[in-house]
Amino acid sequence: MRRSLSQTLVLYGCAALLAVFTLAPLLWLVVMSISAPTDLTEVPLRWIPSQVDFSRYASLLSLEGGNGERFLSALRNSLLTAGGATAAALLLAIPAAYAFSRRRASMVLLFAFLATIMMPPITYILPLYATFSTFGMLNHTITLVIVYTAMLLPFATWLMKANIDVLPLEVEQAAFMEGASTPYTIREVVLPLALPAIAATAMLSFLVAWDEFFYALIFTNDLSAKTLPVAIADFSAGRVTDYGVIASVGVLATLPPAILAIAFQKFIVSGLVAGSVKG
Amino acid sequence: MQQTSILTIDSLHKTYGDVAVLKDITLTMEPGEFLVLVGPSGCGKSTLLSCISGLTEITSGAIGIAGKDRTHDEPADRDIAMVFQSYALFPNMSVARNIGFGLEVRKVAEAEKKQKVAEVAELLKIAQLLERKPAELSGGQRQRVAMGRALVRDPKLFLFDEPLSNLDAKLRVTMRTEIKRIHQTTGASIVYVTHDQIEAMTLASRIVVMKDGVIQQIGTPQEIYNTPVNAFVADFMGAPSMNLMTAQVARDGDRIRIEIPAADGVPVELFDYGTPPERLPDGHGNVLVGLRPEAMRDAAQMNGALNNRHIQTASCLLDVVEPAGADTYAVINLGGKEAVARLSADADVQAGERTEIAFDLSKISYFDMDSGVRL
């Protein structure tokens, strides 16, 4: 179908508007991170920095000085916490999802799981705090991993179940027919077919854990366990708030999930089911 | 020595809630047989296969395979292999691994596995495809891989679930021949489900005709074709199907007098010398008379055979004439039905004209008007 010039203009105009609307804050974040401190406090605001200044990135990425140490240990903690929770949640969610999808496990149970994420986190804070405090587990990465795994599990299970539901049943029946056990079938037949779903679930879970602030704020109190969202808040809570530093931390904190998304993109897009049944 | 039956099914019932899908199925199958389950959609043939495979738990009854009771065994323990309608290949594995999957699961040594896969690939003419993925294969090739996966383990019993229904018409005929060839060379015992009665006729050593979860008839293709036990089997098997015409029959000494009303008011009168008259109910009555299209030919082609007393001629009004290459089919309005006569290809006939039709009564069937049961 051919579009007239005016239609094309409207179309591209709308696309551009959407792009500006979603990308402008991110762009401003990048600009802030490389602007001189004086540029950021000027009135009226200076949109284009007078000079490009990468010194904040340098200080954040070097172990010399407080900023670098605070940022790098928070980055390490975040990677461990989000990565660990995602791995644990997937490891538990996949067999659970298979049970719900193919072995007629009670749906009531799944809905009970899902109900837990409908409660506001504040309701869990007190009992969790008391429990972890009793066992001396406050301010540990492993504690956050446990909390995040519990938080991610219902959603990951539900997402995986929905994806296993649509896989061709006959392929699994064929595997059972050939004598394969359920774990062998899941590992060799179901998982390769569900790879796009697993990638999507892993990415979403990682993002949720990566951005989580509230539990991390309450359960951690120093460099050994604090995650990036808490660290960013700390940067803004000092005597003098350096917006540039906060912006730089923000940009750097966006990178790991962004890299993850790009790396997993090919799994998410490709249709691996092609060729299994008639096509 | 008495051979053990490869498959015995004893009064099997299967119900889903209140719906009885299979009712009192009993059958036995000997080694090397090619048993075809055939029937219209929803007759329960696929469910029966699924019960034999163990993928569906049965409600009551017993299933024995190769002399062992397998009623409640897992599919993997039944010593069977199945070819699925959708092929159900593992898309992430090469053709070689697909075929060898059963051996891989059973931890067969690598060298032996490789050799067996190669042998089967050779048999199925897919040796050059072993490294490919299923997505890179055509429909017919996928079908061969699915069969290869079943063949490689050399199980006691093979189950085929409508394996050809996803192929185009031409390939279907080729693969049908291929399956028959494999059956002949390997002597495998096969249970084969299809809704296609031509597939059933060409492949089967015995056919099981099913309807509404009940076995209608079990027999060789010839038995099913020539002596169907009821009007349903007569109508379902054969293409075009058997002509079932309502007719007045009466005992007439040692023969049966048949009068078939025609649409133009001139009834066709025939005498059956082959069937003992006692088989029919006494006195006058309406019955369904069954004649295959090939038992109704053009008299002009039958010159020599006309002395045979089983072959009688009558003048009929042709309703429609359909040339089909090897034959010409003529539709005649007889006994309230559109009866099809199979005329020779070069028969000089026109729709709307009268022609002498030769009726061959040697293979005539009679069915009860109400129950449809063979008399």
Interface residues (C-beta under 8 A of the other chain):
Chain A: P168 E170 V171 Q173 A174 A175 F176 M177 E178 G179 A180 S181 Y184 E188 V189 P192 L193 L272 V273 A274 G275 S276 V277 K278 G279
Chain B: S53 L55 E74 P75 A76 I80 A81 M82 F84 Q85 S86 Y87 A88 L89 F90 P91 N92 M93 F101 G102 V105 R106 K133 P134 A135 E136 L137 G139 R142 R149 R153 N166
